[in-house]
Each structure stands twice: as structure tokens, then as C-alpha cells.
Amino acid sequence: MNPNITKIFDLAVNRNASDIHFQTGKKPVIRINGKLYLVDDAEIFQLMENTPEFQELINKEQQKYFVENGNVDFAFTYDNDYRFRGNVYRQQNGLSLSLRIIRNRILSFEQLNLPPIFKDIAENYRQGFFLVVGPTGQGKTTSMAAILSHINKHREEHIVTIEDPIEYIIQNEKSIIEQREVGLHTSSFQSALRSSMRQDPDIIIIGEMRDQETMQAALTLAETGHLVFSTMHTNNAPQTIDRIIDAFPEHKQKQIRIQLASTLTGVISQRLIPGVKDELVYAYEQLLTTDAVRNIIRTEKIEQIYNALQTDEESGFIRLEKCLAELVKEEKISKENALAFSTSRELVDMFLELQPA
């Protein structure tokens, strides 16, 4: 590979960056703790479809997909300790390349400061449908890898993952793990999920739910006694539930509500907030499915979820804005960042004004 490119890889790894951005005709940019930094002393990046660097990054099948679609996802191992998840795409001024840096060492729940529900589900749940949601770049894949790693260390299960692309590579410990990459080991999420029914899995991990067919297969697997994990790009639990239901035509939505009400275990919506010490701080919203939530899903009253849970002290519900306010009180994040990452600035202010009981 071009030494000018590997120089940037090494710099990003050594600086603990999360992402690298290359634009044709520009110097590269790296993201550290949510902030973008131009690499001033780097060479100007040049990438064209007929260059060796382009052909080294993606295989022939991916090159064919790129020619037809103008972009393609891929992943590769770098220096044994790291994997890079990438997307190369055409844009106005040529080709661009975005890379997410993935450290092969999976951190524990404690190291990531994840809430106790992660460990509880990883150790004690045997069936159901659990979702980790949030905007792009908020650590969903890292949280999912922590779940998979914990199960692998503590339970004897047959686990099938379906990813696009494979990010963390995980070896068998107590569990049997089979990782399948869309486009390499299977033609689609839907095809892999259909065939998984004949593979005797206990747990299925879906890298991301993007379409109706994948959602339907995930619900069916959870309904038939499997434990299913997945991620979505949504902001909170009510939006997640609505997004799943709205993915289906109207005549199917009643049945989907029934399936979702009976299988949904919980939704964690997470954020990585810039902290006061120039680090990223984990914030989250937690919704665990109760009888009240199931009834709300079945009766098409999703907007009532927050009100119903706010008055139920046994529900385990934690609102994102309350979590953000607590982080401000603990002096881990600024009020400005709490407001910026909230979905309701008024609620942040209200929780900040409340005094502990």
C-alpha cells in the first residue's frame, strides 16, 4: 500500500482517532474525540479508479458494485491490532474515502461505562429482541461487540452474526461464533436471516436493520425463541418503534405491532458526548419493555410511552435528558453539550433544576 497512506493510518492509530477522511486533491483529516483535525504535513491525497491504491482497498466484487452504484462499503485488517471499516464514494471533486478505525481489542462493559442492563441481558436473557440505537458515530457497534464478547466468555451458545462489513473479529471461547459478511459470505441480510433458521442458532446479531425484509425476519426469529440483537439509526425508543412499524405497508402494520409488542425486550439509545477533559462521555436512554409498553405498542399510542413510563418507578426507564443533566451535575460534560445532544432542551433544564431527594 502507498506509504503516504499508511503514514496517515499510523498517525491516526497513535493519536487514538476514530475516523480518517481522504478527499482527492486535499490533505487528509482525522477525527479525535469528535473533533476534526487537518493533517498539515501530509501529502495531498490522490485516488482514482484505475490507481493501484484503489484496487488494493476493495476486491473485484466490490469494484463491480462501486462502478454500478458510485460507492461501496468494505473492511480490512491493518497491523493485526486494528481493522478499518471504509466507504469509498464518488463526489463532486472526485473520489473520497472515509475510514472508521476499529481496535481488535474489545472493551468490557465496565471499561465502556455501559449501564448495567447490558450485562443483565448478556448473562440472563434467552430470547427476545434488543436494540441499540443512535445517530452515526455514537458507538453502537462497539456496544454490540461488548455484548457479543461478554456472552462468548460466559455462555455456551451458538451465535450467528450478519454484518456489512464485519468489523470486530471474535474467536470462539465458550460459545460457537460464526460471522457472515453481506456481499462476501451471503448476498443480503434477508438471505442470511432466512438461512439462519436452519443453522440451529441461539443468538443472532444483525449489524443494522435497514429495510422491511430484515425487520420482518428479525421479529420472526425473536418470536420463535431466539435472542436477537441489532442496531438502528434512530434517536430514541418511540422513534425506533415507529420506524419499524412504518417500514411496513398499512395492511401489515397491525400484525407487526403484535409481533413487536410480544418480542421487544428493550431499546438503548446512546450518545458519545465531548467531555470537559477532552474525552468522550457515554450518555444513554434506557427503555425496557413492560406490560404498559406492550399495550401502548399494540394500541398505536407510541407517543404515550414517555408519560406511561415516567410514572412507573419499577420500569427501569431512564430518559436521555435526565442522564445528560446528571453528567452536567457530575461535571463530566458542559451544559452546552448536554443541550446540543438532547432531543428536548427544556427537559435538560428541568432535570438540572431538580434537587436530589
C-alpha positions in Angstrom: 0.0 0.0 0.0 1.1 3.6 -0.7 3.4 4.6 2.2 1.8 8.1 2.3 -1.5 6.4 3.1 -0.1 4.1 5.7 1.7 7.1 7.3 -1.8 8.6 7.9 -3.1 5.2 9.2 -0.3 5.1 11.8 -0.8 8.7 12.8 -4.5 8.2 13.3 -3.9 5.0 15.4 -1.2 6.6 17.5 -3.5 9.7 18.1 -6.4 7.4 19.1 -8.5 8.8 16.3 -11.9 7.3 15.4 -12.1 8.2 11.7 -9.9 9.3 8.8 -11.2 11.3 5.8 -9.4 11.4 2.4 -10.6 13.7 -0.4 -9.0 13.7 -3.8 -6.9 16.9 -4.2 -7.0 17.6 -0.4 -4.9 16.8 2.6 -6.4 14.1 4.9 -8.4 14.9 8.0 -8.7 12.8 11.2 -11.4 12.8 13.9 -10.3 12.7 17.5 -12.9 12.8 20.4 -15.5 14.1 17.9 -13.3 16.9 16.5 -11.8 17.1 13.0 -8.1 17.9 12.5 -6.4 18.6 9.2 -3.1 16.7 8.9 -1.0 19.7 7.7 2.3 17.9 7.0 0.6 15.1 4.9 0.8 14.7 1.1 -2.2 15.9 -0.9 -4.4 12.8 -1.5 -5.0 11.5 -5.0 -7.2 8.5 -5.6 -8.7 7.4 -9.0 -10.5 4.2 -10.0 -7.5 2.9 -12.1 -4.8 3.5 -9.4 -3.2 0.6 -7.5 -4.3 2.1 -4.2 -8.0 1.9 -5.2 -7.6 -1.7 -6.4 -5.8 -2.7 -3.2 -8.6 -1.4 -1.0 -11.5 -3.3 -2.5 -11.8 -6.7 -4.2 -13.2 -7.3 -7.6 -16.8 -7.8 -6.5 -16.7 -4.6 -4.5 -15.1 -2.8 -7.5 -18.0 -4.0 -9.7 -20.5 -2.8 -7.1 -18.7 0.6 -7.0 -18.9 1.0 -10.7 -22.6 0.3 -10.7 -23.5 2.4 -7.6 -20.8 5.0 -7.1 -19.9 3.9 -3.6 -19.1 0.7 -1.7 -18.5 -0.5 1.9 -15.5 -2.6 2.8 -13.3 -3.5 5.7 -9.7 -4.7 6.1 -7.2 -5.7 8.8 -4.3 -3.4 9.5 -1.2 -4.3 11.5 -3.1 -7.2 13.3 -4.4 -5.0 16.1 -6.8 -2.9 14.0 -9.5 -3.1 11.4 -10.7 -0.3 9.2 -14.3 -0.1 8.1 -14.4 2.0 5.0 -16.6 3.6 2.4 -15.2 4.9 -0.9 -17.5 7.1 -3.0 -17.7 9.5 -5.9 -18.4 13.2 -5.2 -18.3 16.5 -7.0 -14.5 16.8 -6.9 -13.5 13.2 -7.4 -13.3 10.2 -5.1 -13.4 10.3 -1.3 -12.6 7.7 1.2 -13.9 7.6 4.8 -12.5 5.1 7.3 -13.6 4.1 10.8 -10.8 2.7 13.0 -11.8 -0.4 14.9 -9.5 -1.7 17.6 -9.5 -5.5 17.6 -9.3 -5.5 21.5 -12.9 -5.4 22.6 -13.5 -3.4 25.7 -15.7 -4.6 28.6 -18.9 -3.1 29.8 -17.1 -1.5 32.7 -14.4 -0.1 30.5 -17.0 1.5 28.2 -19.1 2.7 31.2 -22.2 0.9 29.8 -25.3 0.7 32.0 -26.0 -2.5 34.0 -28.8 -3.6 31.6 -26.1 -4.7 29.1 -24.6 -7.2 31.4 -28.0 -8.3 32.6 -29.2 -9.1 29.1 -25.9 -10.6 28.1 -25.9 -13.0 31.0 -29.6 -13.7 31.7 -31.8 -13.3 28.7 -32.5 -16.3 26.4 -35.0 -14.8 23.9 -36.4 -11.5 22.7 -35.4 -8.5 20.6 -32.9 -5.9 21.9 -31.9 -2.8 20.0 -29.0 -0.4 20.4 -29.9 2.8 18.5 -28.5 6.3 18.0 -27.1 8.5 15.3 -24.0 7.6 13.2 -20.7 7.5 15.1 -22.2 7.1 18.6 -20.6 3.8 19.5 -23.4 1.3 18.6 -21.0 -1.2 17.0 -18.6 -1.0 20.0 -21.5 -1.7 22.4 -22.7 -4.6 20.3 -19.2 -6.1 20.2 -19.1 -5.8 24.0 -22.3 -7.8 24.3 -21.1 -10.5 22.0 -17.7 -10.7 23.7 -19.4 -11.0 27.2 -21.7 -13.7 26.0 -18.8 -15.5 24.4 -16.9 -15.5 27.7 -19.8 -16.6 30.0 -22.3 -18.7 28.0 -22.3 -21.8 25.8 -24.3 -20.6 22.8 -24.3 -20.8 19.0 -24.1 -17.2 17.8 -24.5 -16.1 14.2 -23.7 -12.6 13.2 -24.7 -10.9 9.9 -22.7 -7.8 9.3 -21.9 -5.3 6.5 -19.0 -5.4 6.8 -17.5 -7.5 9.6 -15.8 -5.1 12.0 -14.6 -6.8 15.2 -13.3 -10.3 14.5 -14.2 -12.6 17.5 -12.8 -16.1 18.2 -14.7 -18.9 19.9 -14.4 -19.1 23.7 -17.4 -20.7 25.5 -19.6 -20.0 22.5 -19.5 -21.0 18.8 -19.4 -17.8 16.8 -20.0 -17.6 13.0 -19.6 -14.2 11.5 -21.1 -13.6 8.0 -20.4 -10.6 5.8 -23.0 -9.4 3.4 -21.6 -9.4 -0.2 -18.8 -11.9 0.8 -20.5 -14.8 2.6 -24.1 -14.0 1.8 -26.0 -12.0 -0.8 -28.1 -10.0 1.7 -29.2 -9.6 5.3 -32.5 -11.2 4.3 -30.9 -14.2 2.7 -28.6 -14.8 5.7 -31.5 -14.4 8.2 -33.7 -16.8 6.3 -30.9 -19.5 6.2 -30.1 -18.9 9.9 -33.3 -20.6 10.8 -31.7 -23.9 9.6 -28.4 -23.3 11.3 -29.5 -24.0 14.9 -28.6 -20.6 16.3 -29.3 -19.5 19.9 -28.4 -15.8 19.3 -28.5 -13.8 16.1 -26.7 -10.4 15.8 -27.8 -8.2 12.9 -25.3 -5.4 12.2 -28.0 -3.0 11.2 -31.7 -3.1 10.4 -32.3 -1.1 7.2 -35.4 -2.5 5.4 -38.7 -4.2 5.8 -37.5 -7.7 5.0 -34.7 -7.6 7.6 -37.0 -6.2 10.2 -39.6 -8.9 9.5 -37.0 -11.7 9.7 -35.6 -10.3 13.0 -39.1 -10.2 14.5 -39.9 -13.8 13.4 -36.6 -15.1 14.8 -37.3 -13.4 18.1 -40.8 -14.7 18.1 -39.6 -18.3 17.6 -37.5 -18.2 20.7 -34.2 -16.7 19.6 -32.3 -13.8 21.2 -31.8 -11.2 18.6 -29.7 -8.1 18.8 -29.5 -5.3 16.2 -28.9 -1.5 15.7 -30.8 1.3 14.0 -30.1 4.9 13.2 -32.8 6.4 15.3 -32.8 9.0 18.1 -34.9 7.3 20.8 -37.2 4.4 21.7 -40.5 5.8 20.4 -38.9 6.8 17.1 -37.4 3.3 16.8 -40.7 1.6 17.3 -42.4 4.0 14.9 -39.7 3.4 12.3 -40.1 -0.3 12.4 -43.9 -0.2 12.1 -43.8 2.5 9.4 -41.4 0.3 7.3 -44.4 -2.0 6.5 -47.4 -1.3 4.3 -50.5 -0.3 6.2 -52.3 -3.7 5.9 -49.4 -5.4 7.7 -48.9 -2.9 10.5 -51.3 -4.5 12.9 -49.5 -7.8 12.8 -46.1 -6.1 13.1 -47.4 -4.3 16.2 -48.5 -7.6 17.8 -45.1 -9.2 17.0 -43.1 -6.2 18.2 -45.2 -6.0 21.4 -44.5 -9.6 22.2 -40.8 -9.7 21.3 -39.2 -6.3 22.1 -37.0 -6.6 25.2 -35.6 -3.2 25.3 -34.1 -0.2 23.5 -30.9 1.7 24.4 -30.4 5.0 22.7 -26.8 6.1 23.2 -24.6 9.2 22.6 -20.9 9.9 22.9 -20.7 13.5 24.4 -17.5 15.6 24.3 -16.4 15.8 27.9 -14.8 18.6 29.9 -11.5 16.7 29.9 -11.4 16.4 26.1 -12.7 12.8 26.2 -15.9 11.2 25.0 -18.5 10.5 27.7 -21.2 7.9 27.4 -24.9 9.0 27.7 -27.9 6.9 27.2 -31.7 6.5 27.3 -33.0 3.1 28.5 -36.4 1.6 27.8 -37.2 -1.9 29.0 -40.4 -3.4 27.7 -43.1 -3.6 30.4 -46.7 -4.7 30.1 -47.7 -1.0 29.8 -45.2 -0.5 26.9 -46.6 -3.7 25.2 -50.1 -2.4 25.5 -49.1 1.0 24.0 -47.4 -0.6 21.1 -50.4 -2.8 20.3 -52.9 0.1 20.6 -51.0 2.5 18.3 -50.3 5.1 21.1 -46.5 5.3 20.8 -46.5 9.0 21.8 -47.7 7.9 25.2 -44.7 5.8 26.1 -42.8 8.5 27.9 -45.8 9.6 30.0 -46.6 6.0 30.9 -43.0 5.2 32.0 -42.3 8.4 33.8 -44.8 7.5 36.5 -43.7 3.8 36.7 -40.8 3.6 39.2 -40.4 -0.1 38.6 -40.0 0.2 34.8 -36.2 0.9 34.8 -36.8 3.8 32.4 -34.1 6.4 32.1 -34.6 9.4 29.9 -31.7 10.7 27.9 -32.2 14.3 29.1 -32.0 13.1 32.8 -28.8 11.2 32.0 -27.3 14.4 30.4 -28.4 16.5 33.3 -26.7 14.1 35.8 -23.5 14.2 33.7 -23.6 18.0 33.9 -24.0 17.9 37.7 -21.1 15.5 37.9 -19.0 18.0 35.9 -18.3 15.4 33.2 -19.9 17.4 30.4 -20.8 21.0 29.9 -24.4 22.3 29.9 -23.9 23.5 26.3 -23.0 20.0 25.1 -25.9 18.5 27.1 -28.3 20.8 25.4 -26.7 20.2 22.0 -27.1 16.4 22.2 -30.6 16.4 23.8 -33.9 16.0 22.0 -35.6 18.3 24.5 -33.6 21.3 25.8 -36.4 22.2 28.1 -36.2 18.8 29.8 -32.5 19.1 30.4 -33.1 22.5 32.1 -35.9 20.9 34.2 -33.7 18.0 35.4 -30.9 20.4 36.2 -33.2 22.4 38.5 -34.4 19.3 40.3 -32.6 18.6 43.6 -31.8 15.0 44.7 -34.4 13.5 47.0 
